Amino acid sequence: MKKAQLSGSLRANVGKKDAKALRNAGQVPCVLYGTGEQTHFSVRSVDLEKLIFSPDVFQVELDIDGTKKMAIMQVIDMHPVKDKPMHIDFLELVDDKPVKVELPLRYTGSAIGVMNGGKLRQPYRKLRVIGLPGDLPEAITVDITKLKIGQSIRISDIDLGSVTFLEPSNAVVMAVKMARGAVNAEEDEKETEGEEAATEEAAEE
């Protein structure tokens, strides 16, 4: 995964009144947990928003008053109207402890089926996986170049090494569906071959 850095400050008090005062000052209340005692701190809202509204998933190096910890954002509470972060839960990362994350799904290439008029479907934007922090990729990338109309790519077709998918193995992640005016390449080839054969027979007669 990509890495980012955030600087935070320990919270002197924990409570609704203190949290409100922090938000009014442009800070977001946060908590770090996962290896024992929880750490309550705050981070500048503008710094958090750069990560929250990014399509990428980050391992975040937290610097909390000089103490550094690696973590990921686990729970993000947003304001229902202002679309601003209200509270963030961070999960501390340990090198030998698997972690569950959602990784973005991306594709490369131009599908044959799409070039023939089919429509590309991508039911998932992110996929749930579990693996050691050091084994997690920045994103899950699949090559759709060979996909014809009616074909699909499933979870079982993707190999992430030691990282395990938490989605069903038969779940379709990419597919090319028939669209109005689409041409099935294989049928088109058969029709062409049939026409050529008919022309040859007529010529012989």
C-alpha positions in Angstrom: 0.0 0.0 0.0 1.0 3.6 -0.4 2.4 5.4 2.6 1.5 8.7 4.1 2.5 10.7 7.2 0.3 12.5 9.7 1.2 14.6 12.7 -1.1 14.5 15.7 -1.3 15.8 19.3 -2.4 13.9 22.4 -5.8 14.9 23.7 -5.7 16.2 27.3 -9.4 15.5 27.7 -11.8 13.0 26.1 -15.5 13.8 25.8 -18.1 15.5 23.6 -17.3 19.0 24.8 -13.6 18.6 24.1 -14.3 16.9 20.7 -16.5 19.8 19.7 -13.9 22.3 20.7 -11.3 20.4 18.6 -13.6 20.4 15.5 -14.2 24.2 15.9 -10.4 24.6 15.8 -10.0 22.6 12.6 -8.9 19.4 14.3 -10.4 15.9 14.1 -10.6 13.7 17.2 -8.9 10.3 16.6 -8.2 7.1 18.4 -5.4 4.5 17.8 -6.0 1.0 18.9 -5.0 -2.6 18.1 -2.0 -3.5 20.3 -3.3 -2.8 23.8 -4.1 0.6 25.3 -5.9 3.1 23.2 -4.3 6.4 22.3 -6.6 9.5 21.9 -5.3 12.3 19.8 -6.3 14.8 17.2 -5.1 15.6 13.6 -5.7 18.7 11.4 -8.8 18.2 9.3 -7.2 19.5 6.1 -4.5 16.8 6.4 -7.0 14.0 6.9 -9.2 15.1 4.0 -6.3 14.6 1.6 -6.3 10.9 2.5 -10.0 10.3 3.0 -11.0 11.7 -0.4 -8.2 9.8 -2.3 -9.1 6.6 -4.1 -6.0 5.0 -2.7 -5.5 3.1 0.6 -2.7 4.2 2.8 -0.5 2.9 5.5 -0.2 6.0 7.7 2.8 6.9 9.8 1.4 8.7 12.8 3.6 11.0 14.7 1.8 11.7 17.9 3.8 14.1 19.9 7.1 12.5 18.8 5.9 8.8 19.1 5.6 7.2 15.7 3.2 4.3 14.9 2.2 2.7 11.6 -1.6 2.4 11.1 -4.5 2.4 8.7 -7.8 4.2 8.9 -10.4 1.7 10.0 -13.5 3.6 10.7 -14.3 7.1 9.3 -17.2 9.1 10.7 -18.3 11.9 8.4 -20.6 14.8 9.0 -23.9 13.9 7.2 -24.3 17.4 5.6 -20.9 19.1 5.6 -19.0 16.0 4.3 -16.3 16.7 6.9 -14.5 14.1 9.0 -15.9 14.0 12.5 -13.9 11.1 14.1 -11.3 8.6 12.8 -10.4 5.2 14.2 -6.9 4.1 13.4 -5.8 0.4 13.6 -2.1 0.0 14.5 -0.2 -2.2 12.2 2.1 -5.0 13.3 4.5 -6.6 10.7 3.5 -10.2 11.6 -0.2 -9.6 12.2 -2.6 -9.9 9.3 -4.9 -7.0 8.7 -8.2 -6.7 6.8 -8.5 -3.8 4.3 -10.4 -2.8 1.2 -8.1 -2.3 -1.8 -9.1 -0.4 -5.0 -9.9 -2.5 -8.1 -8.3 -1.2 -11.4 -7.9 -2.6 -14.9 -5.5 -2.3 -17.8 -6.0 -2.9 -21.5 -8.9 -2.5 -23.8 -11.3 -5.4 -23.9 -12.0 -7.0 -27.3 -15.6 -7.2 -26.4 -15.8 -3.5 -25.7 -14.2 -2.7 -29.0 -16.9 -4.9 -30.6 -19.6 -2.7 -29.0 -20.1 -4.6 -25.7 -20.3 -2.8 -22.4 -17.8 -3.2 -19.6 -19.3 -3.9 -16.1 -17.3 -3.4 -12.9 -19.6 -4.4 -10.0 -16.8 -3.7 -7.4 -14.8 -0.6 -6.9 -12.9 -2.1 -3.9 -12.3 -5.7 -2.8 -11.9 -6.9 0.8 -8.6 -8.8 1.5 -6.6 -10.0 4.4 -2.8 -10.2 4.6 0.4 -9.0 6.3 1.0 -5.2 6.0 4.1 -5.8 4.0 2.4 -8.0 1.5 -0.6 -5.7 0.7 -0.4 -4.1 -2.8 -1.4 -0.5 -3.6 -4.3 -1.8 -5.7 -5.7 -4.9 -7.4 -5.1 -4.7 -11.1 -6.6 -7.0 -13.7 -5.9 -7.2 -17.5 -9.1 -7.1 -19.4 -7.6 -7.2 -22.9 -8.8 -10.7 -23.9 -12.3 -10.3 -22.5 -14.9 -11.0 -25.3 -18.6 -10.3 -25.1 -20.2 -12.6 -22.5 -16.9 -13.3 -20.7 -15.9 -12.2 -17.2 -13.1 -12.2 -14.6 -13.9 -13.7 -11.2 -12.1 -13.5 -7.8 -10.8 -17.0 -8.4 -9.0 -15.8 -11.6 -6.9 -13.3 -9.6 -3.7 -14.3 -7.8 -2.4 -12.0 -5.0 0.1 -14.5 -3.6 -0.1 -14.7 0.2 -2.9 -12.1 0.4 -6.4 -13.7 0.7 -9.7 -12.4 -0.7 -12.6 -12.1 1.6 -15.1 -11.8 -1.3 -16.7 -15.1 -2.6 -14.4 -16.8 -5.1 -17.1 -16.9 -7.8 -17.8 -13.2 -7.5 -17.5 -11.4 -10.9 -15.2 -8.4 -10.8 -15.1 -7.5 -14.5 -17.4 -8.5 -17.3 -18.3 -7.5 -20.9 -22.0 -7.6 -21.6 -23.9 -7.5 -24.9 -25.1 -4.1 -25.8 -27.4 -2.9 -28.6 -25.5 -2.9 -31.9 -22.7 -5.0 -30.4 -20.8 -7.5 -32.6 -19.8 -10.9 -31.4 -16.4 -11.4 -32.9 -16.6 -15.2 -33.0 -20.0 -15.2 -34.7 -18.8 -12.5 -37.1 -15.8 -14.7 -38.0 -18.0 -17.7 -38.6 -20.4 -15.7 -40.8 -17.4 -14.4 -42.8 -16.0 -17.9 -43.3 -19.5 -19.2 -44.4 -19.8 -16.4 -46.9 -16.4 -17.1 -48.3 -17.2 -20.8 -48.6 -20.5 -20.1 -50.4 -18.7 -17.7 -52.8 -16.1 -20.4 -53.6 -18.8 -23.0 -54.3 -20.7 -20.6 -56.6 -17.5 -19.9 -58.5 -16.8 -23.6 -59.0 -20.3 -24.1 -60.4 
